[in-house]
Amino acid sequence: MNFHEKTAAGDERMNSGSFVRSKHSVGLNEYHIEWCPKYRYKTMKNDYISKEVDAFIRQAAKEHGIIIKTLGLGPDHVHSRVAIPFTMSPSKAAMYLKGRSSYLIFRRFPNFRKRYPDGSFWSPGKFIRSVSEVTSDIVDQYIRKQAVHRMEESLRENEGMYNQQSLMVFL
């Protein structure tokens, strides 16, 4: 693949130290989002156009509070790893990135309207997947461990509470 790739400076591996904290939420909300220009035209094979499109996607992200961790442009598609606010769905993030960048692209390159007469630079499709250093097996193991730990803790706290009592106690 012919990508030029940019990674956020100081991007560290996902760990508890890199969690995003807000008023009522803590965690990571990162996604791999991929999309293509309409008709899969190789519009971005030209370095100048590719750099402009890159800048427009980054501008769209900044305007909507989306943090681009990694952005790679191929001649006919875009890959991104983004961190989005907890209040934003991944689909909405893709819509913001594609919609705003499309607007900026058409403003910068008005002749593109001839190739994309309906006014949509990007195809309606997208690929979205959550990103984590933690596998589903590790999450399952953690949940099971927490459930066992809480059950043992509950038993210790309530020890003796459920001992069977003699009927003679109530007479």
LORO-173883 format. One record per residue (C-alpha): residue number from 1; residue in three letters; z, y, x. Coordinates in steps of 0.02 Angstrom, whole numbers, plus 50000, padded with zeros to 5 digits. Each point is the difference from the previous one (the first is absolute). Layout:
BEGIN
pos:code:pz:py:px
NUM:ALA:Z:Y:X
...
This chain:
BEGIN
pos:code:pz:py:px
1:MET:50000:50000:50000
2:ASN:49958:50173:50059
3:PHE:50162:50092:49963
4:HIS:50077:50154:50074
5:GLU:50184:49979:49970
6:LYS:50144:50121:50005
7:THR:50181:49950:49992
8:ALA:50146:50116:49962
9:ALA:50092:50051:50158
10:GLY:50166:49915:50020
11:ASP:49965:49874:49863
12:GLU:50132:49867:50023
13:ARG:50016:49825:49932
14:MET:50075:49990:49828
15:ASN:50188:49981:50011
16:SER:50151:50069:49912
17:GLY:49997:50152:50114
18:SER:49830:50052:49933
19:PHE:50040:49989:49815
20:VAL:49957:50151:49895
21:ARG:50149:50069:49907
22:SER:49995:50104:49843
23:LYS:50130:50048:49871
24:HIS:50007:49829:49914
25:SER:49887:49890:50106
26:VAL:49993:49922:50172
27:GLY:49860:49895:50070
28:LEU:49821:49995:50056
29:ASN:49852:50026:49886
30:GLU:49851:49962:50112
31:TYR:49830:49935:49951
32:HIS:49834:49949:50076
33:ILE:49867:50085:49895
34:GLU:49814:49972:50025
35:TRP:49854:50081:49909
36:CYS:49813:50029:50021
37:PRO:49871:50135:49966
38:LYS:49900:49973:49842
39:TYR:49859:49875:50020
40:ARG:50079:49956:50169
41:TYR:49887:50125:50087
42:LYS:50032:50012:50187
43:THR:50038:50184:49982
44:MET:50132:50004:50136
45:LYS:49899:49924:50142
46:ASN:49967:50177:50062
47:ASP:50149:50051:50110
48:TYR:50002:50179:49938
49:ILE:50004:49949:49817
50:SER:50127:49864:50038
51:LYS:50118:50125:50082
52:GLU:49981:50121:49854
53:VAL:50036:49862:49873
54:ASP:50151:49948:50104
55:ALA:50065:50179:49995
56:PHE:49971:50013:49812
57:ILE:50094:49838:49965
58:ARG:50145:50061:50108
59:GLN:49999:50167:49908
60:ALA:50003:49912:49831
61:ALA:50146:49893:50059
62:LYS:50098:50151:50061
63:GLU:49973:50093:49836
64:HIS:50070:49854:49900
65:GLY:50147:49951:50112
66:ILE:49916:49844:50066
67:ILE:50033:49958:50183
68:ILE:49854:49920:50090
69:LYS:50065:49877:50129
70:THR:49828:49935:50051
71:LEU:49826:50050:49945
72:GLY:49841:49909:50049
73:LEU:49825:50045:49942
74:GLY:49855:49880:50010
75:PRO:49822:50051:49962
76:ASP:50019:49942:49820
77:HIS:50187:49987:49963
78:VAL:50173:50069:50035
79:HIS:50160:49907:50047
80:SER:50167:50088:49993
81:ARG:50183:49958:50017
82:VAL:50098:50127:49903
83:ALA:50180:50036:49950
84:ILE:50011:50071:49826
85:PRO:50144:50082:49904
86:PHE:50105:49882:49894
87:THR:49944:50092:49844
88:MET:49815:49966:50034
89:SER:49909:49839:49959
90:PRO:49881:49926:50130
91:SER:49857:50020:49877
92:LYS:50042:50184:49976
93:ALA:50006:50024:50190
94:ALA:49825:49925:50016
95:MET:49941:50113:49859
96:TYR:50069:50155:50088
97:LEU:49925:49953:50169
98:LYS:49830:49959:49927
99:GLY:49992:50142:49873
100:ARG:50054:50144:50108
101:SER:49902:49942:50153
102:SER:49845:49978:49892
103:TYR:50016:50179:49938
104:LEU:50019:50064:50179
105:ILE:49854:49894:50062
106:PHE:49882:50070:49868
107:ARG:50057:50177:50039
108:ARG:49966:49974:50187
109:PHE:49838:49901:49978
110:PRO:49914:50064:49841
111:ASN:49844:49896:50037
112:PHE:50102:49842:49967
113:ARG:49981:50041:49815
114:LYS:49819:49941:50016
115:ARG:50058:49829:50057
116:TYR:50147:49995:49879
117:PRO:49933:50090:49846
118:ASP:50142:49949:49884
119:GLY:50126:50096:50107
120:SER:50097:49849:50065
121:PHE:49998:49974:50188
122:TRP:50114:49848:49997
123:SER:49971:49841:49901
124:PRO:50124:49967:49860
125:GLY:50068:49844:50086
126:LYS:50140:49984:50125
127:PHE:50105:49871:50091
128:ILE:50189:50027:50003
129:ARG:50134:49893:50079
130:SER:50181:50036:50043
131:VAL:50040:50001:50185
132:SER:50158:49934:50079
133:GLU:50060:49918:50158
134:VAL:50102:49888:49886
135:THR:49916:49844:49930
136:SER:50031:49935:49825
137:ASP:50094:49851:50076
138:ILE:50122:50118:50086
139:VAL:50027:50097:49838
140:ASP:50030:49839:49903
141:GLN:50122:49940:50133
142:TYR:50092:50167:49996
143:ILE:50016:49996:49810
144:ARG:50065:49822:50001
145:LYS:50124:50043:50137
146:GLN:50062:50152:49902
147:ALA:50020:49897:49841
148:VAL:50103:49867:50091
149:HIS:50103:50132:50090
150:ARG:50039:50091:49836
151:MET:50043:49838:49912
152:GLU:50121:49949:50139
153:GLU:50076:50175:49999
154:SER:50023:49993:49811
155:LEU:50084:49830:50010
156:ARG:50121:50064:50133
157:GLU:50044:50153:49895
158:ASN:50031:49897:49844
159:GLU:50086:49854:50085
160:GLY:50135:49931:49888
161:MET:49943:50101:49851
162:TYR:49918:49852:49917
163:ASN:50129:49866:50041
164:GLN:50032:49892:49850
165:GLN:50163:50039:49917
166:SER:50111:49885:49901
167:LEU:50015:50024:49813
168:MET:50187:50009:50025
169:VAL:49980:50174:50074
170:PHE:49942:50067:49831
171:LEU:50139:49920:49896
